[in-house]
Amino acid sequence: MSPLLRRTAKAEPGDAPKKKSKESKNAHGKADERVVTLLSKPGCHLCDDARAVVAAVCAEAGASWEEKDITQDEALYRAYWEQIPVVLVDGEQHTFWRVDADRLRQELGG
């Protein structure tokens, strides 16, 4: 599978499947407790589109959001430079390139 489409690290042979703990289930609570992070870079027209969608959906859902410029963070740049813009919800990758407002709204519980 392309690394662009992989959301999590590939399991090694012999690794036990990971189960979500009750704590991680609780992390996906109310929208006002969720944090959406938009990873972007200057001059990116897709980032402008994503910013508008994220801002509108988060305002509707009452969720907070932040934007991080990957050109200011070497680790983020190495991890995401081919996928910009990237949307993270509570630190987990939700989508990249195009942001679907309905899908993000559903993820935030709206």
C-alpha positions as CSV (number, residue, x, y, z in Angstrom):
1,M,0.0,0.0,0.0
2,S,1.2,3.4,-0.8
3,P,2.6,5.3,2.2
4,L,0.4,8.2,1.2
5,L,-2.7,6.1,1.9
6,R,-1.5,4.4,5.1
7,R,-2.8,6.0,8.2
8,T,-0.9,4.0,10.7
9,A,2.4,2.1,10.8
10,K,2.3,-1.3,9.1
11,A,2.1,-4.2,11.5
12,E,5.0,-6.5,11.5
13,P,4.4,-10.3,11.2
14,G,3.7,-11.7,14.7
15,D,2.4,-8.4,16.1
16,A,-0.9,-8.8,18.0
17,P,-3.7,-6.7,16.7
18,K,-4.1,-3.5,18.7
19,K,-7.3,-3.0,20.6
20,K,-8.7,0.4,21.5
21,S,-8.7,1.0,25.2
22,K,-11.7,2.6,27.0
23,E,-9.5,5.7,27.4
24,S,-9.2,6.1,23.6
25,K,-12.9,5.6,23.1
26,N,-13.5,8.3,25.7
27,A,-11.2,10.6,23.8
28,H,-13.8,10.7,21.0
29,G,-16.3,12.5,23.2
30,K,-18.2,15.7,22.6
31,A,-17.2,18.0,19.7
32,D,-16.2,20.8,22.2
33,E,-13.6,18.4,23.6
34,R,-12.1,17.5,20.2
35,V,-9.2,19.3,18.6
36,V,-8.8,19.5,14.8
37,T,-5.3,20.4,13.4
38,L,-4.8,21.6,9.9
39,L,-1.3,21.0,8.6
40,S,-0.6,23.4,5.8
41,K,2.1,25.4,4.1
42,P,2.2,28.9,2.5
43,G,1.1,29.3,-1.1
44,C,-1.0,26.1,-1.0
45,H,-4.4,26.6,-2.7
46,L,-5.7,23.3,-1.4
47,C,-4.8,24.5,2.1
48,D,-6.9,27.6,1.6
49,D,-9.9,25.5,0.7
50,A,-9.3,23.1,3.6
51,R,-9.0,26.0,6.0
52,A,-12.4,27.3,5.0
53,V,-14.0,23.9,5.5
54,V,-12.3,23.2,8.8
55,A,-13.2,26.6,10.2
56,A,-16.9,26.3,9.2
57,V,-17.3,22.7,10.4
58,C,-15.5,23.4,13.7
59,A,-17.6,26.5,14.3
60,E,-20.8,24.5,13.7
61,A,-19.7,21.6,15.9
62,G,-18.2,23.8,18.6
63,A,-14.8,22.1,18.2
64,S,-11.5,23.9,18.5
65,W,-9.0,23.9,15.7
66,E,-5.5,25.0,15.1
67,E,-3.2,25.4,12.0
68,K,0.4,24.3,11.8
69,D,2.8,25.3,9.1
70,I,4.9,22.3,8.1
71,T,7.7,24.5,6.8
72,Q,8.3,25.6,10.4
73,D,8.6,22.0,11.8
74,E,11.1,19.6,10.3
75,A,9.3,16.5,11.6
76,L,6.0,17.5,10.3
77,Y,7.6,18.4,7.0
78,R,9.2,15.0,6.6
79,A,6.0,13.2,7.5
80,Y,3.5,15.1,5.5
81,W,5.1,17.1,2.7
82,E,3.4,15.1,0.0
83,Q,0.0,15.1,1.6
84,I,-0.7,18.8,2.3
85,P,-3.2,19.8,3.5
86,V,-3.6,17.2,6.2
87,V,-6.4,17.2,8.8
88,L,-5.8,15.6,12.1
89,V,-8.5,15.0,14.7
90,D,-7.2,14.5,18.2
91,G,-3.8,13.9,16.7
92,E,-4.8,11.1,14.3
93,Q,-4.9,11.6,10.6
94,H,-8.4,12.1,9.4
95,T,-7.9,13.1,5.7
96,F,-5.5,14.8,3.3
97,W,-5.6,16.9,0.1
98,R,-9.4,17.5,0.0
99,V,-11.5,17.9,3.1
100,D,-15.1,16.6,3.0
101,A,-17.2,18.7,5.3
102,D,-19.8,16.0,5.9
103,R,-17.1,13.4,6.8
104,L,-15.4,15.8,9.2
105,R,-18.8,16.8,10.7
106,Q,-19.6,13.1,11.3
107,E,-16.2,12.5,12.9
108,L,-16.9,15.4,15.3
109,G,-20.2,13.9,16.2
110,G,-22.4,16.4,14.3
